[in-house]
Amino acid sequence: MKRTLHNIPPLSTSYEMGLKRVLLSSKESGCSITQVAVIELKAGERSAQHIHPDLQDLFFILEGEIDITIDGQVNHCQAEDFIFVEHLHTYELHAVTDVRMLAMGCVIEAQRTKLYPMLLEPNLHTKVWGSTGLTQWKNLPEQDHIGESWEVSAVPESPSIIANGTWAGYTLIDVVEKMPEAILGKAVARNHHGKLPILVKFIDTNDDLSVQVHPDDNLAQQVHGEHGKTEMWYVIHAEEGACIYAGFQEQLTPEAYARKVADGTILDSIAKHEVHSGDVFYLPAGRIHAIGKGVLLAEVQQTSDLTYRIYDYNRLGLDGQPRPLHTELAARALDYKVYNEYRNAYKDSIDTANACLDTEHFSVRVVSIKNPIRRNMVNYDSFVIATCMQGKCTIRIRSTHDEVELQEGFSCLIPAAIADYDIIPQSEEAKLLESYINNTASQSSFRRFISQFLHWSGA
């Protein structure tokens, strides 16, 4: 087979810039070579970040100058320079001048079926305040007293089981241990010792939950040798008049707190919020809280199951025995300050990912769509948990073309190495939560401090 370059029609590139002339396609190669092409870029053109879980890219510069940034390291290349980008490494292209370069991709077949959007088996938890509502909403066989669905969990006592693809039947913990950097992201794997740091749940209340608080990392490590628990709530549905308790509405001392717990009046000191669909509450470790009856919500939290129960209405558990209280530990964990605002404001626009919350433990976006949108999350160097709260959609990975359908009441985990995807609505409107770890420079400690300060001060 012989081809002349100027006789080959130009095509758009996957970089969404420039043009390419394909000398050899994957169908023609008959081997692991996916494509051989000459790419032409104009000066100043810059690509988004790319990462491939199963593909290695090779570039040979024919003319001009280009900066190829690999994992944050800028490589300035000019004519006759060759550069090799291994799989699972992020890269972007920036044409310094007009550029012509030869590009070739090579598939690593052993990696082909290992990374894809992972659906999870139902992981239901019985609670004294639960009902059949959660199984009905998720279209599962009806079960009573179900209060929580652990959508994506790496808690050792109740890990998620993968429901699709190569890893079907494996626990999420086992699969993450096999490929921590590819699934979690390099920064997340390093900073969290190869463990998934986020737990996502649905909670449905048929009765009031106990008044409780969670310890921060320092206290949890000191007492339990575990991580603490910061969390957030997104209200999916609320019956008329349903409420959430979050934060103190009057300043208490530890001594006053102990008296109010003893005489059963602690609720009088907690801020009560009537809630509606779309309401968001951020609950940093130390904030007293309780969910009232008649609320369905999504919860994003640190991977931890540490809860200090303060007050439980003197009710019995499903075993007929009083549920234990942890009032002394709670006294050590509580933040007794009163803040101006406990509800989080955010903008909910259509066909975009709306910034909802950014903290040191997790970031959350509310994605409301009527039309397909692209989500290139590669620069965050993190997995993404997509949780469908309304309608249904398809999530399609750009690099591998793998796709899953996500229905209302279900979630999937998108590995960091393939976190460039399209969300395509399969209903009139779909609404999702995206949860991930923000490892970009913009999410600095100073910016987190300012963000939280503005929230707490009510500015």
DOTOR-172995 format. One line per 4 residues: for each residue x, y, z of C-alpha. Coordinates in Angstrom, 3 decimals. Example, Ala and Ser with C-alpha at 12.3 -4.5 7.8 and 13.67 -1.06 7.14 Angstrom:
12.300,-4.500,7.800; 13.670,-1.060,7.140;
end
This chain:
0.000,0.000,0.000; 1.367,3.401,-1.005; -0.123,6.806,-0.188; 0.860,10.376,-0.980;
0.267,12.813,1.861; -1.235,15.692,-0.136; -3.806,13.305,-1.669; -5.204,12.318,1.755;
-8.201,14.465,2.849; -7.727,16.320,6.161; -9.861,15.347,9.138; -10.534,16.827,12.572;
-8.342,15.518,15.393; -9.406,14.114,18.762; -7.605,17.078,20.342; -10.393,19.384,19.089;
-7.837,21.500,17.258; -5.818,21.240,14.080; -6.176,18.752,11.241; -4.784,15.300,10.553;
-4.126,13.209,7.459; -4.387,9.520,8.289; -1.659,7.443,6.652; -2.752,4.187,8.292;
-5.916,3.421,10.275; -6.467,0.785,12.956; -8.631,-1.285,10.601; -5.798,-1.356,8.076;
-2.921,-1.998,10.472; -4.100,-5.413,11.678; -2.067,-4.972,14.864; -1.891,-2.852,18.008;
-1.173,0.329,16.032; -4.350,2.409,16.196; -3.357,5.106,13.746; -0.443,6.741,11.940;
-1.175,10.336,10.948; 0.410,13.666,10.151; -1.052,16.395,12.361; -0.973,20.078,11.428;
-1.472,22.723,14.122; -1.604,26.510,13.975; 0.521,28.654,16.276; -1.197,29.224,19.610;
-3.516,26.230,19.443; -3.706,24.351,22.739; -5.388,21.037,23.524; -7.228,19.989,26.656;
-5.462,17.486,28.881; -5.507,13.892,27.619; -4.926,10.559,29.279; -5.243,7.053,27.853;
-5.661,3.936,30.003; -4.612,1.527,27.260; -2.862,3.585,24.585; 0.678,4.912,24.176;
1.271,7.955,21.951; 4.385,8.723,19.915; 5.153,12.066,18.245; 7.917,12.970,15.771;
8.150,16.685,14.985; 8.554,17.376,11.251; 8.335,21.186,11.248; 7.887,23.961,13.813;
7.978,24.087,17.597; 5.551,22.648,20.143; 5.357,22.312,23.942; 4.172,18.873,25.046;
3.415,18.864,28.768; 3.469,15.425,30.410; 2.320,15.163,34.047; 2.994,18.882,34.475;
6.505,18.756,32.962; 6.878,20.941,29.854; 8.896,19.419,26.991; 9.836,21.961,24.313;
10.104,20.115,21.001; 11.225,21.160,17.531; 11.969,19.560,14.156; 13.498,16.066,14.420;
12.583,15.694,18.119; 10.781,12.508,19.164; 8.613,12.179,22.259; 6.864,9.169,23.801;
3.832,9.400,26.110; 3.140,6.266,28.128; -0.383,5.171,29.044; -1.855,6.543,32.292;
0.141,9.778,31.940; -1.655,13.076,31.334; -0.454,15.300,28.502; -1.443,18.389,26.542;
-0.187,20.014,23.352; 0.584,23.717,22.794; 1.746,24.803,19.336; 4.380,27.526,19.763;
4.580,27.995,15.980; 2.781,26.332,13.088; 3.576,22.645,13.500; 3.562,19.469,11.411;
4.235,16.228,13.258; 3.903,12.503,12.774; 1.709,10.857,15.419; 1.149,7.185,16.168;
-0.910,5.382,18.780; -0.264,1.895,20.069; -2.763,-0.120,22.141; -1.685,-2.170,25.146;
-4.110,-5.045,24.710; -3.681,-6.290,28.300; -5.142,-3.000,29.553; -8.101,-2.865,27.173;
-10.851,-4.298,29.351; -9.621,-3.279,32.797; -10.811,0.323,33.079; -14.378,1.383,32.390;
-17.267,3.090,34.267; -18.009,0.686,37.108; -21.600,0.060,38.163; -22.189,-1.274,41.666;
-24.515,-3.877,43.142; -27.182,-2.638,45.613; -25.723,-2.291,49.122; -28.726,-1.743,51.399;
-28.683,-1.082,55.151; -31.545,-1.618,57.584; -32.323,1.152,60.065; -34.959,1.554,62.760;
-36.142,4.699,60.941; -36.139,3.050,57.472; -39.039,1.822,55.325; -39.785,0.305,51.923;
-39.435,3.704,50.238; -35.798,3.399,49.176; -36.221,0.031,47.453; -39.355,1.306,45.713;
-37.529,4.421,44.458; -34.644,2.298,43.155; -37.056,-0.234,41.565; -35.615,-3.082,43.634;
-37.497,-5.938,45.299; -39.334,-4.381,48.212; -37.645,-4.567,51.632; -38.800,-2.940,54.852;
-36.674,-0.888,57.268; -34.173,0.077,54.548; -32.786,3.471,55.505; -29.545,3.714,53.534;
-28.125,2.595,50.198; -24.329,2.704,50.182; -23.830,3.554,46.527; -20.034,3.588,46.303;
-18.282,2.217,49.371; -14.789,1.106,50.315; -15.678,0.702,53.993; -14.197,-2.721,54.882;
-17.324,-3.825,56.747; -19.596,-3.071,53.767; -17.720,-2.654,50.469; -19.433,-2.183,47.125;
-19.463,-5.110,44.680; -18.829,-4.285,41.017; -21.793,-5.228,38.827; -20.453,-4.970,35.254;
-17.498,-5.698,33.019; -14.188,-7.419,33.699; -14.363,-6.907,37.458; -17.985,-7.995,38.019;
-18.246,-9.798,41.352; -15.082,-8.253,42.825; -15.228,-5.841,45.739; -14.322,-2.266,44.968;
-11.579,-2.523,47.597; -9.961,-5.457,45.779; -9.998,-3.733,42.384; -8.623,-0.451,43.738;
-5.784,-2.388,45.369; -4.868,-3.858,41.958; -4.748,-0.495,40.128; -4.709,2.335,42.680;
-3.210,5.064,40.488; -5.286,4.246,37.413; -8.556,4.181,39.374; -8.017,6.747,42.121;
-5.534,9.037,40.355; -1.870,9.397,41.215; -2.349,12.222,43.725; -5.316,10.557,45.423;
-3.510,7.202,45.648; -0.484,8.926,47.156; -2.351,11.166,49.592; -4.816,8.488,50.755;
-2.505,5.461,50.863; -4.195,3.719,47.944; -7.680,3.864,49.514; -10.901,5.306,48.099;
-11.497,8.361,50.329; -15.175,9.049,49.525; -18.356,7.173,50.481; -21.621,8.072,48.702;
-25.046,7.096,50.070; -28.750,7.599,49.576; -30.701,8.115,52.827; -34.493,7.856,53.086;
-36.177,8.690,56.399; -39.496,7.283,57.586; -38.850,8.712,61.061; -36.545,11.272,62.670;
-32.882,10.269,62.831; -30.938,10.571,66.041; -29.148,13.806,66.903; -25.476,13.125,66.212;
-22.035,14.439,65.402; -18.935,13.038,63.719; -15.321,13.419,64.866; -12.656,15.167,62.811;
-9.533,13.371,61.602; -7.491,14.269,64.698; -10.003,12.974,67.242; -10.915,9.938,65.137;
-7.253,8.978,64.799; -6.614,9.532,68.492; -9.602,7.470,69.708; -10.251,4.968,66.926;
-7.181,4.949,64.679; -9.424,5.901,61.725; -10.361,8.875,59.543; -12.971,11.351,60.721;
-16.174,12.156,58.902; -17.055,15.355,57.079; -20.123,15.109,54.863; -22.666,16.980,52.746;
-26.340,16.445,51.942; -28.241,17.081,48.719; -32.021,16.912,49.230; -33.650,14.933,46.399;
-37.198,14.959,47.756; -38.845,16.281,50.901; -42.404,15.911,52.103; -44.229,19.138,52.932;
-42.919,20.533,56.220; -39.966,18.101,56.400; -36.923,19.496,58.145; -33.238,19.033,58.854;
-31.401,20.058,62.007; -27.895,21.403,61.391; -25.676,23.517,63.650; -26.364,25.297,66.921;
-28.741,28.256,67.005; -27.535,29.366,70.432; -24.096,29.353,72.012; -23.619,26.465,74.442;
-20.821,25.536,76.783; -19.908,21.873,77.184; -21.611,21.991,80.575; -24.837,23.434,79.132;
-24.731,20.804,76.378; -24.494,18.016,78.990; -27.511,19.404,80.903; -29.636,19.664,77.765;
-28.788,16.104,76.749; -29.679,14.883,80.229; -33.075,16.639,80.317; -33.932,15.887,76.656;
-34.033,19.508,75.438; -30.984,19.485,73.157; -33.165,19.890,70.034; -34.209,23.328,71.296;
-30.636,24.544,70.784; -30.173,23.231,67.229; -31.045,25.263,64.125; -34.089,23.767,62.359;
-34.382,24.130,58.571; -37.452,23.331,56.489; -36.083,21.672,53.366; -36.999,21.327,49.701;
-35.640,19.509,46.677; -32.220,20.873,45.691; -31.202,22.115,49.143; -27.566,21.497,50.075;
-26.032,21.340,53.555; -22.315,21.113,54.304; -21.607,19.294,57.566; -17.958,19.575,58.552;
-16.855,17.216,61.301; -18.020,18.643,64.625; -21.344,20.062,63.399; -24.362,18.736,65.304;
-27.128,17.490,62.990; -30.162,15.268,62.438; -32.394,14.448,59.474; -36.122,14.703,60.071;
-38.857,12.375,58.821; -39.870,12.459,55.149; -36.559,13.286,53.470; -34.754,11.500,50.632;
-31.211,12.769,50.147; -27.799,11.951,48.716; -24.875,12.042,51.112; -21.224,12.485,50.143;
-18.764,11.884,52.956; -15.309,10.766,53.910; -14.870,6.992,53.952; -15.735,6.497,57.599;
-18.577,5.014,59.636; -17.857,6.892,62.873; -20.956,8.451,64.427; -21.449,9.762,67.968;
-25.148,9.524,68.826; -26.283,12.278,71.214; -30.065,11.940,71.520; -32.390,9.238,70.146;
-35.885,10.080,71.467; -35.667,7.175,73.957; -36.633,4.716,71.207; -35.643,1.091,70.818;
-33.626,-0.403,67.990; -34.800,-3.176,65.671; -33.470,-5.653,68.250; -35.809,-4.226,70.906;
-32.943,-2.707,72.909; -32.102,0.992,73.455; -29.527,2.202,70.944; -26.245,3.270,72.570;
-25.432,6.957,73.052; -21.965,8.514,72.884; -22.561,11.822,74.648; -19.104,12.151,76.238;
-17.236,11.499,72.985; -19.663,13.829,71.257; -18.824,16.570,73.749; -15.190,16.325,72.628;
-16.119,16.366,68.942; -18.678,19.188,68.893; -18.121,22.621,67.394; -20.169,24.785,69.779;
-19.995,27.953,67.665; -23.080,29.528,66.094; -22.803,30.395,62.381; -24.910,32.778,60.328;
-25.860,30.231,57.670; -25.894,26.446,57.482; -27.510,25.952,54.072; -25.212,26.163,51.021;
-26.263,28.407,48.137; -25.315,27.439,44.580; -26.475,28.123,41.037; -28.365,25.311,39.283;
-28.100,26.005,35.552; -29.079,23.599,32.778; -26.502,21.792,30.608; -23.548,22.520,32.833;
-21.797,21.270,35.950; -22.709,23.660,38.749; -20.132,24.224,41.477; -21.812,23.121,44.681;
-19.046,22.483,47.208; -15.242,22.430,47.357; -13.554,21.190,50.525; -10.247,19.559,51.383;
-12.063,16.194,51.612; -14.155,16.260,48.422; -15.646,18.444,45.709; -19.235,18.137,44.490;
-20.905,19.359,41.302; -24.622,19.334,40.469; -25.061,18.414,36.798; -28.473,19.214,35.313;
-28.804,18.385,31.611; -31.334,18.327,28.803; -28.634,17.979,26.143; -25.338,16.054,25.992;
-22.345,17.671,27.697; -18.670,16.802,27.858; -16.902,16.425,31.202; -13.116,16.379,30.886;
-12.008,15.808,34.492; -8.482,14.603,33.715; -6.761,17.647,35.219; -8.171,16.818,38.676;
-6.134,13.563,38.790; -9.064,11.901,40.549; -11.774,9.314,40.146; -15.315,10.651,39.706;
-18.422,9.200,41.346; -21.491,9.965,39.234; -24.791,9.618,41.115; -28.073,9.879,39.200;
-30.823,11.578,41.200; -33.387,12.234,38.460; -34.124,10.676,35.076; -31.531,8.558,33.319;
-28.473,9.105,31.163; -25.623,7.422,29.329; -22.023,8.006,30.372; -19.675,7.443,27.430;
-15.890,7.411,27.829; -14.122,9.315,25.063; -10.853,7.357,25.014; -12.316,3.826,25.069;
-15.911,4.412,23.866; -17.157,2.282,26.788; -20.540,3.404,28.052; -23.021,2.641,30.814;
-26.619,3.651,31.374; -27.199,5.283,34.730; -30.742,5.342,36.075; -32.287,7.376,38.856;
-31.172,5.940,42.188; -27.864,4.459,41.009; -24.201,5.455,40.790; -21.022,4.543,38.968;
-17.340,5.076,39.591; -15.318,6.507,36.707; -11.591,5.728,37.051; -9.211,8.691,36.933;
-7.414,7.335,33.868; -10.584,7.597,31.742; -12.229,10.625,33.363; -12.971,12.375,30.060;
-16.543,11.502,29.164; -19.855,12.630,27.743; -23.109,12.623,29.710; -26.029,12.025,27.355;
-29.567,12.388,28.754; -31.951,9.517,28.039; -34.920,11.330,29.580; -36.300,14.851,29.198;
-33.947,15.981,31.966; -31.316,14.198,34.014; -29.721,15.371,37.232; -26.522,13.958,38.702;
-24.053,14.599,41.475; -20.362,14.362,40.603; -18.066,13.729,43.576; -14.284,13.754,43.323;
-11.059,15.011,44.891; -9.851,18.352,43.531; -6.066,18.090,43.147; -5.626,21.213,41.011;
-3.526,24.134,42.145; -6.598,26.379,42.218; -8.001,24.348,45.090; -5.280,25.571,47.445;
-5.479,25.523,51.216; -5.851,29.311,51.175; -8.773,29.165,48.740; -10.487,26.477,50.825;
-10.044,28.638,53.913; -11.567,31.682,52.211; -14.465,29.623,50.804; -15.302,28.125,54.169;
-14.842,31.461,55.946; -17.349,33.141,53.624; -19.830,30.295,54.142; -19.504,30.270,57.929;
-19.656,34.061,58.248; -22.732,34.278,56.046; -21.004,36.690,53.645;
end
